[in-house]
Amino acid sequence: MAVRVLCLHGWRTNPSFMEKQMKNLMAKLPNWDFSFLPGPVSGMLAADDDVEQESLAPYFQWWEPLEGTAGQLAAIRYVAEHVRSEGPFDVILGFSEGASCAAVLLAAIQGAWHGAQLKDDFSDVTMPKLLVSVCGIPPDEASSCCFKRQVKVKAIDSVKSIHVLGDLDDDLRTGLAFAQDWFNVSEHSDQILRHPHGHRFPLDSRPLAEAMRKAIPEDLARASLGGC
């Protein structure tokens, strides 16, 4: 049985662009099953010129910032329904806003988002074994609907996590705080993988692929890799 990975793209990109971002990583995990879900909010504006040149519209995001937690709740209900119908997934991998969305979903399943009041709504959603956050940041960090300001954070401790961050990323410090505040992962933990570039997937995917193999239970990883 292959390890199944659900991939959530970044702000105003799409699954096609994320597949290109992850090309090297997927090549290092050839027997793993990667699937890509478009965000629920669509439009014709790309995040930047690179996205527009590499993939055709429409482009997607997970929520509109002005919708606050209502938009975030709609997004995680959307992802949860996909997990119910197409899952379960062993890994959820998110890039940037996609990582934020994944974290909110896991917090809701655990009962750490808006306290326990939403936990029953997500009780039938299978928690993945691993979260991979690439350039992940807290949802709407600069707005009044910020998770940390509105809800007392209980670290998501019911799932393993790997946090990939670029040394030249303007959001590096925010990403480190995200790992600490949401997942209780310190800056010096081996769960933090740094690369010498900006807000992007690492060019060398070998450390991340190896970390993902180690994080998945050995028997499942062995099955997914054909006994290797």
N, C-alpha and C positions, 0 to 999 in steps of 0.2 A: 504494500500500500504506500503510495507516494505521500510525502509531507505536503499538505495543502496550505497555500499562502494566499490570503486576500490582500490586495494592494489598493491603497487609497491615495490618489494623486494629490498634487499640490494645487494651490489657488489658481483658478483660471487657466488650467491646463486640461488634459483629458487622458484617457487610458492609452491612446496611441503614443502620446508624448512620454508617458511614464514607462511604457515598454522600452522605448529608446533609451531613457535614463538608466534603466535596469539591465540593459543588454549584457554587459560584462558580468554582472552578478548572476543572472540566470544561466549564463554559460558555465559558471563555476558550480552550479547546482542543477545539472541537466535532468535529473530524474525527479525533481521537485515540481509540483503542480502550482503554477502561478496564475491567478485570475485577477481581473481588474474591474473595478466598479466605478462608473462615472458618478460624480456628485449630483445631488438633486436640483441644484440651481444652475441653469444653463444660460449662455449668452454668446455673443459674437466677438467679444473683446478678450484678447489673450493677455496673459500676465506680462509678457514682454515680446520683443521682436524675435528672440530665439525660439520661443514657443510657436509663434505664428509661422515662422519659416519651416519648422520641423513637423508641424501637424496642422491639419485643417480644422476649421470651426465645425461644430460648436465647441466652446470651452466651458468648463464646469467648476463650480466651487461647492463647498459643503454648507455654507450659510451666508446670509448677508449680515455684516457686523451690526447694523442698526436694529436688527431683529432681536439682538441680545440672546438670552438663554432660551427664548421661544424658538429661535432659529436653530440653535444647537440641539434642542430637544427633538425638533422635527428631523434633523439630520441623523441623529443616532437611532431614532425609530426607523428611518429609512434603511440604514445599514443593518440594524437588527433584523428587519424583515428579510433582507437578503440572506443573512446568516441562517435564519430559520428555514428558508426555502432551498438554499443551495449549500449550506454547511453540513457538518461543522468544519471549521478551519483550524489547523494547528497553529498557524502564525497569522497575525495581522501586521502588515507593514505599511506605514504611512510616511509620506514626504510632506514636510512643512505643515500646511493646514490639514492635510490628510492625517498626519500624526496627531494633531490636536483633536480631530474628530475621533480617531481611534481611542485616545486617552479618555475622552468624555464618555464614550460607550463603555469602556472597561470600568470606569468609575461608577457608572449607573448600574452595571451588572453587580458590582461589589457592594453597592449601597453607599458609596462615598460622594455621590453627586446629589445635592439637595437632600442630604441626610438619607434616611432609609425609605422616604416616602415613595420613591420611584422603583425601588428594588423589585417589588412584586411584578411590575410591568415588564421586567427583563429577566425574570426568573427562569424562563424557558429558553434563553439565549445561551448557547454553550460558550464558555470562556475559552479563548485560545490558550495554548501553552506558552506562547511567546509574543511579545510586542517588539517590533523593530521600528524605532523612531529615527528617521533621517531628517536632520535639520528641524526637529520638532520644537515647537514653541507653545506656551499656554494659549488657549483660545482668547482672542480679543484682549490681549494683554493691556492695551492702552485705553480700553473703554470701561465704562461704568459697570458693564456686565462681566467683568473679569471673574473667573472662577475663584481665585484666591480671595478677592475682596468680598464676594457675595456669599460664599459657602466655606465653612470650616473644612479644610482639606484633611482627609484621611488618606494616607499614602496607599496607592494601589499595590498591595503586597500579595495578591492572589495570582499573579502572573509574572513570569520572568520578563526582563526587558533589556534591550540593547539600544544604546543611544549613539548615533553617528553624527558628528559635528565637524564643521570646517573651521580651521584656524583663522581664515580670512573672512568668515561669515560675520556680517554686521550683527547678527542675532546670536552670536556665540555665547555671550554671558547669559542671555535670556534662555537659551537652550540648556545650559548647564543648570540654571535655576529650575527649569521645567523638570529635568531629571531628578533633582534633589527634592523639590516640593511635592511632586506628584508620585514619584516612584521610590523615594528614599535612596537614590543612587548618588553617591558623592562624586565630586569632580575627579578623584583619583582612583575610582573603581575601575576594574577591568571590564565593566559593562559600558564604559565610555570609550568609544573609538574615535580618535581624532584623525583628520587628514589635512594636508597643507593647502587647501583650496577654500572656495567660498560656499555659497548657498547652493549646494549640488551634491549628487552622489559622488563618492570617492572614485577617482580614476582607477585606482588599484582596488579591486573588489575582493581580493583574497582574504584579508583579515575579517571582513564582514561575513563572507561565506563560511569561514572556519568557525567564527563565533556562533553563527546560526546552527551549524552542525552540532556544536558542543551543547548548545542550549536546549535542543530538542532531546527528549528521552532517548537513550542509546538504542533501545530495541526498535523504536519507531524510525530513528535515523538510519539504522542498519537496513531496515526493510525498504526505505525510500531510496537508498543508494545501491540497491541490488546486492546487499550482503557485504559491501565494502567496509 
